[in-house]
Amino acid sequence: GEAEGGPNDGASALSGTEVFPIFAVTAAYRLFEQTSLFASANRVVGNAYEENLYSEATVVSVGLRQRLLGEFYLDVVPGYNFRSYKSSLSGVSADRDDEYASIYAGVSTVFFTKLNASVFYQYGDNSSDVQELGFHSSQVGARLEYRY
């Protein structure tokens, strides 16, 4: 008889092979001594939280960093994320697309050359072709980082 657990039983028999382009690119430009701009784009493929699904994501963001009052910095970063969920099982359709737009604004400074402190606000809006999965989020926060 055949041994159990071979390549042709269960989900293994249904899974397929896919080829995906992935990339990451970032560009930065110092417009003035106190003003910097950046743009980034990347495409990744990864796991999804749901069983038998994987995700393909394209993320684009641009940003502005402006020095204020000596050692304070203002960062403004809008971003856009398009994520497509697909079934990892051959012949099974479970496609879903989400679009996530966000904007981050924060002010930061450095104390004692090793302690970074910042306060920020971030707003996000996720729309999905599965209506129950759409949401809005607002976050206000503070962050302390010690570097040694």
PyMOL commands that set and color helices and strands:
alter all, ss='L'
color gray80, all
select helices_A, chain A and resi 10-13+131-133
alter helices_A, ss='H'
color red, helices_A
select strands_A, chain A and resi 23-32+35-47+53-68+72-87+96-111+115-128+135-146
alter strands_A, ss='S'
color yellow, strands_A
deselect
rebuild
show_as cartoon
